[in-house]
Amino acid sequence: MQQVSRSPSSALAELSPAYFGMVMATGIISIGAWRLGLPRLAWGLFGLNVAAYGVLWLLFLARLIRYPRLFARDLVDHLQGPGFFTMVAASSILGSQFLLQADNIRAGLALWCVAIVLWLLLTYSIFAAFTIKENKPTLDRGISGGWLLAVVATQSIAVLSALLAAHTTQPYKLEMNFLALSMWLWGGMLYIWMMSLIFYRYTFFPFRPDDLSPPYWINMGAMAISTLAGSLLSINTVDAPFLLLLRPFIKGFTIFYWTTGTWWIPMLLVLGVWRYVYKRFPLRYDPLYWGAVFPLGMYATSTLELTRAMGFGFLHWLPKLFFAIALVAWFAAFIGVARNLWHLARHARAPSS
């Protein structure tokens, strides 16, 4: 990947909110490794993810304090604003790691609270700003697959709530399952709204290679995490009578989400070939590429959970295949981060040398 040298101060000023996608991608691959019986890899990624989550929070708080106007500008920008939802999903996925890998309910609950607060603040600030701002872009300039990060954030809370429900006792088990169901349903409705606009933009406006940014993979990733949430809800039906009544509906919609996400994979591959091979668009590191790694890892993990919830043994090979692909993509993106940090460190040392 090509690299652009920047000073540390300019890098902080331009820090993309989508960088929390690294925590999302690392977390779901760690969970996938844990589920597939690769504990050393899972724990290594877990430790890295805790460190990355803490460092990113420090960087974002530093940016908020030092560059408040740039921070506020990105928050209400139609293309940059939805990237802040990665903070919600990253918190929820890290909380899921604490629950599944460390059996730490307190840490999982604390991160669940962080995710809920962030989701409320971001949902009603970003979309309210988009609604009332006077100068708005046209549809083809103002919407991208990154908008679906709002869906991913919503479904990540559904996933963590379902996992917490399985680790807690009554009466909170019932409330957690109800919240998980409510967020799962709302996330599905939000996907339908947004995907309709995105698909309309795809097919009725001119499409250039630079329009096909990596977050378009969230088209699939949003459905993959919806599949994971639905599978967990299906498993939880034994502990929640109201879920048992809805079990056929939950299973049906879970398969609907999975098939929709699966449909997107060949389409996204074709568009990727068009972008990088036919149009020869340059491949350079961008934090947005974490938005392409996460869907691959989520598809592997959600398909694995789907096979267990539905008894679809004939799909047992698919999670392993996509986990391997996601792991390769993760290493490629991580190398990009390492090179970026190396260039920044060299640039910082240059004046004194």
Beta strands, then each sheet from edge to edge (+ up, - down):
end
